[in-house]
Amino acid sequence: MLLEECRIAWLRALSHERLYSAKTIEAYGRDVLQFLAFLGPESRSPESFLAVRPADLRLFLAERREKGVESRSIMRQLAGLRSFARYLEREGHGHASAFKAVKGPRIRKGLPRPLAPQDARATAATATRAGEAREPWILARDAAVFALLYGGGLRISEALSLKRRDAPRSAGDVLTITGKGGKVRQVPVLPLIVDSIATYLALSPWKTGPEGPLFLGAKGGPLSPRIIQLAMESLRGALGLPDSATPHALRHSFATHLLARGGDLRTIQELLGHASLSTTQVYTEVDTARLMATYKAAHPRAG
């Protein structure tokens, strides 16, 4: 079997068997092609791919670093190459020893940076952007998306993948969300979310069937995530927020504020759709960090 045929079969397996997201599959496929271009035309068989030396792989990663690729992207590239090598190994084309021997760069993990509760709530209020020359329905649409991100802990992709039939009708309804890796979770709907979506739908000039997208762009097509990112940039200016105030920061805010109010860590994990509890535990560090910052700023003997 030719190497390109193996690559296509591997990507297909990631999609149908492992349920990887389309973006991850696209990135992994691109990473393998970049590595093949680096190796040259002599490495065009499954056996020659697995026969590369650890030094070759390290040199490729070093070259990516010199081109300004960040550590997280390099780690993703290495993960993609390892996944492909393991696939070739399982198919009987050799051993993936070189890919197992090379370690990726260390990534300095920073804590999530949530918004203050009042700022998070303000993102879901149309009045916050009342001075903008935007149609009322667009402001209401953006506010409804932000209400889902903060009030439900959704990712942008999850909010924008909702269909018109998914629109909640009353508080206490439950949204069925399919997250990363095809993991399905149930998210209860708060009154803020119901009201925000109802206001948007009442003002929107576009009407779709039950299978159409819930959130629409200015011309009636599916709403782009970039539009929501630009809306958050406007809110940063209106509220005086730092650059760390992104749409995804609202998801961090959801988890951090829920934990601060006594939320159970396991429940928060389920609401966020995290596969591992250790991923959710980072929010306990955020809460502790905020507590210590408040203590040092307020306690007379903290200095």
Secondary structure, DSSP 8 states (H G I E B T S, - for coil): --HHHHHHHHHHHHHHTS---HHHHHHHHHHHHHHHHHH-TT--SHHHHHT--HHHHHHHHHHHHHTT--HHHHHHHHHHHHHHHHHHHHTTS---HHHHH---------------HHHHHHHT-GGGGTTSSS-HHHHHHHHHHHHHHHHH---HHHHHT-BGGG---STT-EEEEE-GGG-EEEEE--HHHHHHHHHHHHH-S----TTSBSSB-TTSSB--HHHHHHHHHHHHHHHT--TT--HHHHHHHHHHHHHHTT--HHHHHHHHT-SSHHHHTHHHHHHHHHHHHHHHHH-TT--
